[in-house]
């Protein structure tokens, strides 16, 4: 692990323990950190905290104050942190269920949400169940028991529904309608690749690894190659290419005919 990232995660756990004390029962690297795909300069730092029970509003605000970028500078574009009660982490629920959500960093718009009901539906409510599924498989313990002992996976029907919701959300985002490369289309395509591989193989991979897995399996989609190449400086896919691929992936996951 990158030395700056390792130091930052140690400091983050210490700061969270300073607020929550013995109520902090676990801290886990999520996303690219958990999947072993963190790229300095590109990746966000994703962290999940697990607390023994519900947090007071004072504890939530104190946690945000201690962990926001201005108090604890994040070496990446930003920190995406979510805290859950241990009972929620163990439930395998598809609902958001978080205690506090914090997005903060030099390259990230600040967001602090203290109640799932305050999360705008237009921003997507599928993220959390999918993230906890990834944590069940690949969460990196920074403090506490192994992640698969703390986070339950989703039931198959809930997983499918959330994958479809995620693809539908991505498809609703505006993109260039012509055949010009569309900045950001590579993320939409590679996110769809990760969803498709999870649906087919039952395993979560990083976005690029999922794209490469489909290429290696003979998936006849040039759009995937362009999306992977874009992560290394090449031109991204066009919006038309990305949308066609996303529609095809969503149809397969939903069990719809081509």
C-alpha positions as a Python dict, from the first residue, in 0.01 Angstrom:
ca = {
    (1, 'X'): (0, 0, 0),
    (2, 'X'): (110, 355, -76),
    (3, 'X'): (297, 493, 228),
    (4, 'X'): (97, 816, 239),
    (5, 'X'): (-227, 620, 216),
    (6, 'X'): (-122, 381, 493),
    (7, 'X'): (-32, 672, 721),
    (8, 'X'): (-358, 847, 643),
    (9, 'X'): (-568, 540, 719),
    (10, 'X'): (-387, 489, 1050),
    (11, 'X'): (-453, 852, 1143),
    (12, 'X'): (-816, 824, 1037),
    (13, 'X'): (-873, 520, 1258),
    (14, 'X'): (-706, 696, 1552),
    (15, 'X'): (-921, 1005, 1499),
    (16, 'X'): (-1241, 798, 1475),
    (17, 'X'): (-1146, 609, 1791),
    (18, 'X'): (-1088, 942, 1962),
    (19, 'X'): (-1450, 1035, 1896),
    (20, 'X'): (-1623, 699, 1938),
    (21, 'X'): (-1399, 520, 2187),
    (22, 'X'): (-1499, 159, 2247),
    (23, 'X'): (-1812, 210, 2037),
    (24, 'X'): (-1589, 188, 1729),
    (25, 'X'): (-1579, -185, 1666),
    (26, 'X'): (-1431, -187, 1316),
    (27, 'X'): (-1286, 16, 1030),
    (28, 'X'): (-1244, -120, 677),
    (29, 'X'): (-1089, -12, 352),
    (30, 'X'): (-1359, -31, 86),
    (31, 'X'): (-1382, 29, -289),
    (32, 'X'): (-1047, 35, -467),
    (33, 'X'): (-860, 11, -135),
    (34, 'X'): (-1033, -315, -43),
    (35, 'X'): (-1011, -454, -396),
    (36, 'X'): (-637, -385, -420),
    (37, 'X'): (-683, -141, -708),
    (38, 'X'): (-605, 193, -544),
    (39, 'X'): (-422, 429, -783),
    (40, 'X'): (-250, 731, -634),
    (41, 'X'): (-373, 1044, -808),
    (42, 'X'): (-688, 879, -948),
    (43, 'X'): (-867, 678, -682),
    (44, 'X'): (-1076, 804, -394),
    (45, 'X'): (-1021, 663, -45),
    (46, 'X'): (-1328, 461, 58),
    (47, 'X'): (-1366, 371, 425),
    (48, 'X'): (-1647, 207, 623),
    (49, 'X'): (-1667, 245, 1000),
    (50, 'X'): (-1872, 10, 1215),
    (51, 'X'): (-2007, 125, 1549),
    (52, 'X'): (-2165, -78, 1826),
    (53, 'X'): (-2499, 104, 1817),
    (54, 'X'): (-2671, 419, 1698),
    (55, 'X'): (-2470, 741, 1713),
    (56, 'X'): (-2597, 1060, 1869),
    (57, 'X'): (-2609, 1367, 1649),
    (58, 'X'): (-2328, 1512, 1860),
    (59, 'X'): (-2111, 1206, 1788),
    (60, 'X'): (-2191, 1226, 1418),
    (61, 'X'): (-2095, 1592, 1398),
    (62, 'X'): (-1781, 1535, 1604),
    (63, 'X'): (-1680, 1252, 1370),
    (64, 'X'): (-1728, 1475, 1066),
    (65, 'X'): (-1531, 1756, 1230),
    (66, 'X'): (-1236, 1525, 1305),
    (67, 'X'): (-1229, 1348, 969),
    (68, 'X'): (-1305, 1621, 716),
    (69, 'X'): (-1020, 1721, 486),
    (70, 'X'): (-957, 2050, 665),
    (71, 'X'): (-881, 1863, 989),
    (72, 'X'): (-722, 1547, 845),
    (73, 'X'): (-590, 1613, 492),
    (74, 'X'): (-666, 1330, 253),
    (75, 'X'): (-375, 1238, 20),
    (76, 'X'): (-617, 1137, -257),
    (77, 'X'): (-884, 1328, -448),
    (78, 'X'): (-1107, 1274, -151),
    (79, 'X'): (-1242, 1052, 124),
    (80, 'X'): (-1576, 875, 92),
    (81, 'X'): (-1662, 751, 441),
    (82, 'X'): (-1975, 579, 566),
    (83, 'X'): (-2046, 466, 923),
    (84, 'X'): (-2288, 183, 1001),
    (85, 'X'): (-2425, 21, 1312),
    (86, 'X'): (-2294, -332, 1349),
    (87, 'X'): (-2649, -468, 1333),
    (88, 'X'): (-2703, -295, 997),
    (89, 'X'): (-2375, -428, 858),
    (90, 'X'): (-2475, -780, 961),
    (91, 'X'): (-2829, -760, 824),
    (92, 'X'): (-2758, -787, 451),
    (93, 'X'): (-3020, -522, 386),
    (94, 'X'): (-3042, -341, 50),
    (95, 'X'): (-3138, -15, 227),
    (96, 'X'): (-2881, 265, 286),
    (97, 'X'): (-2896, 225, 666),
    (98, 'X'): (-2598, 447, 744),
    (99, 'X'): (-2533, 656, 1054),
    (100, 'X'): (-2325, 921, 882),
    (101, 'X'): (-2188, 974, 532),
    (102, 'X'): (-1896, 1206, 462),
    (103, 'X'): (-1743, 1307, 129),
    (104, 'X'): (-1448, 1541, 170),
    (105, 'X'): (-1125, 1626, -8),
    (106, 'X'): (-939, 1877, -219),
    (107, 'X'): (-1094, 1742, -540),
    (108, 'X'): (-1437, 1647, -408),
    (109, 'X'): (-1753, 1840, -326),
    (110, 'X'): (-1812, 1833, 50),
    (111, 'X'): (-2111, 1627, 159),
    (112, 'X'): (-2224, 1544, 509),
    (113, 'X'): (-2541, 1338, 555),
    (114, 'X'): (-2649, 1237, 905),
    (115, 'X'): (-2967, 1047, 815),
    (116, 'X'): (-3041, 826, 512),
    (117, 'X'): (-3376, 1003, 474),
    (118, 'X'): (-3184, 1318, 382),
    (119, 'X'): (-3005, 1147, 93),
    (120, 'X'): (-3167, 1276, -231),
    (121, 'X'): (-3322, 991, -426),
    (122, 'X'): (-3176, 1141, -745),
    (123, 'X'): (-2827, 1074, -609),
    (124, 'X'): (-2900, 702, -585),
    (125, 'X'): (-2981, 486, -285),
    (126, 'X'): (-2831, 168, -429),
    (127, 'X'): (-2469, 250, -347),
    (128, 'X'): (-2470, 134, 14),
    (129, 'X'): (-2602, -219, -26),
    (130, 'X'): (-2360, -277, -315),
    (131, 'X'): (-2071, -130, -116),
    (132, 'X'): (-2148, -359, 179),
    (133, 'X'): (-2155, -656, -59),
    (134, 'X'): (-1806, -559, -179),
    (135, 'X'): (-1697, -516, 183),
    (136, 'X'): (-1827, -865, 266),
    (137, 'X'): (-1600, -1005, -3),
    (138, 'X'): (-1298, -777, 3),
    (139, 'X'): (-1309, -528, 290),
    (140, 'X'): (-958, -452, 419),
    (141, 'X'): (-957, -461, 801),
    (142, 'X'): (-796, -151, 950),
    (143, 'X'): (-946, -227, 1291),
    (144, 'X'): (-1167, -508, 1415),
    (145, 'X'): (-1269, -856, 1295),
    (146, 'X'): (-1242, -980, 935),
    (147, 'X'): (-1485, -800, 707),
    (148, 'X'): (-1681, -1113, 613),
    (149, 'X'): (-1764, -1160, 982),
    (150, 'X'): (-1906, -809, 1005),
    (151, 'X'): (-2072, -740, 669),
    (152, 'X'): (-2338, -975, 534),
    (153, 'X'): (-2385, -1012, 160),
    (154, 'X'): (-2704, -921, -23),
    (155, 'X'): (-2967, -1177, -109),
    (156, 'X'): (-2953, -1261, -484),
    (157, 'X'): (-3281, -1085, -561),
    (158, 'X'): (-3170, -770, -379),
    (159, 'X'): (-2832, -776, -552),
    (160, 'X'): (-2997, -799, -895),
    (161, 'X'): (-3236, -516, -816),
    (162, 'X'): (-2961, -285, -697),
    (163, 'X'): (-2741, -364, -998),
    (164, 'X'): (-3030, -274, -1227),
    (165, 'X'): (-3098, 44, -1029),
    (166, 'X'): (-2733, 141, -1058),
    (167, 'X'): (-2726, 91, -1434),
    (168, 'X'): (-3051, 283, -1472),
    (169, 'X'): (-2904, 571, -1270),
    (170, 'X'): (-2591, 581, -1487),
    (171, 'X'): (-2802, 574, -1803),
    (172, 'X'): (-3001, 876, -1680),
    (173, 'X'): (-2688, 1091, -1659),
    (174, 'X'): (-2640, 1334, -1950),
    (175, 'X'): (-2376, 1247, -2207),
    (176, 'X'): (-2268, 1366, -2550),
    (177, 'X'): (-2514, 1236, -2812),
    (178, 'X'): (-2274, 1219, -3107),
    (179, 'X'): (-1978, 999, -3199),
    (180, 'X'): (-1719, 1211, -3019),
    (181, 'X'): (-1527, 1071, -2719),
    (182, 'X'): (-1731, 1145, -2405),
    (183, 'X'): (-1526, 1225, -2093),
    (184, 'X'): (-1643, 1003, -1808),
    (185, 'X'): (-1794, 741, -2038),
    (186, 'X'): (-1512, 504, -1943),
    (187, 'X'): (-1633, 504, -1581),
    (188, 'X'): (-1988, 422, -1689),
    (189, 'X'): (-1866, 137, -1910),
    (190, 'X'): (-1628, -10, -1653),
    (191, 'X'): (-1892, 18, -1381),
    (192, 'X'): (-2123, -183, -1605),
    (193, 'X'): (-1841, -437, -1656),
    (194, 'X'): (-1806, -481, -1280),
    (195, 'X'): (-2182, -532, -1245),
    (196, 'X'): (-2188, -787, -1527),
    (197, 'X'): (-1896, -989, -1390),
    (198, 'X'): (-2053, -992, -1043),
    (199, 'X'): (-2381, -1112, -1196),
    (200, 'X'): (-2216, -1383, -1407),
    (201, 'X'): (-1937, -1505, -1180),
    (202, 'X'): (-2049, -1405, -831),
    (203, 'X'): (-1724, -1216, -766),
    (204, 'X'): (-1653, -845, -728),
    (205, 'X'): (-1352, -708, -916),
    (206, 'X'): (-1216, -358, -957),
    (207, 'X'): (-1363, -178, -1258),
    (208, 'X'): (-1055, -221, -1477),
    (209, 'X'): (-1005, -583, -1371),
    (210, 'X'): (-1369, -658, -1454),
    (211, 'X'): (-1330, -498, -1796),
    (212, 'X'): (-1015, -697, -1863),
    (213, 'X'): (-1187, -1016, -1748),
    (214, 'X'): (-1460, -964, -2006),
    (215, 'X'): (-1203, -889, -2278),
    (216, 'X'): (-1011, -1205, -2190),
    (217, 'X'): (-1336, -1403, -2202),
    (218, 'X'): (-1392, -1290, -2561),
    (219, 'X'): (-1663, -1033, -2497),
    (220, 'X'): (-1714, -877, -2843),
    (221, 'X'): (-1722, -517, -2726),
    (222, 'X'): (-1461, -272, -2850),
    (223, 'X'): (-1612, -22, -2609),
    (224, 'X'): (-1456, -214, -2317),
    (225, 'X'): (-1109, -192, -2471),
    (226, 'X'): (-1153, 181, -2520),
    (227, 'X'): (-1271, 223, -2162),
    (228, 'X'): (-970, 35, -2023),
    (229, 'X'): (-733, 229, -2249),
    (230, 'X'): (-888, 557, -2134),
    (231, 'X'): (-769, 481, -1781),
    (232, 'X'): (-418, 502, -1921),
    (233, 'X'): (-463, 823, -2116),
    (234, 'X'): (-641, 706, -2429),
    (235, 'X'): (-964, 859, -2563),
    (236, 'X'): (-1280, 746, -2382),
    (237, 'X'): (-1567, 571, -2557),
    (238, 'X'): (-1839, 780, -2716),
    (239, 'X'): (-2164, 838, -2531),
    (240, 'X'): (-2343, 631, -2794),
    (241, 'X'): (-2108, 336, -2741),
    (242, 'X'): (-2132, 360, -2363),
    (243, 'X'): (-2513, 374, -2359),
    (244, 'X'): (-2549, 80, -2596),
    (245, 'X'): (-2321, -132, -2378),
    (246, 'X'): (-2495, -27, -2056),
    (247, 'X'): (-2836, -112, -2204),
    (248, 'X'): (-2708, -457, -2306),
    (249, 'X'): (-2563, -523, -1961),
    (250, 'X'): (-2882, -410, -1788),
    (251, 'X'): (-3092, -633, -2011),
    (252, 'X'): (-2876, -938, -1933),
    (253, 'X'): (-2887, -877, -1558),
    (254, 'X'): (-3263, -823, -1574),
    (255, 'X'): (-3305, -1144, -1772),
    (256, 'X'): (-3450, -967, -2074),
    (257, 'X'): (-3403, -1093, -2430),
    (258, 'X'): (-3169, -903, -2661),
}
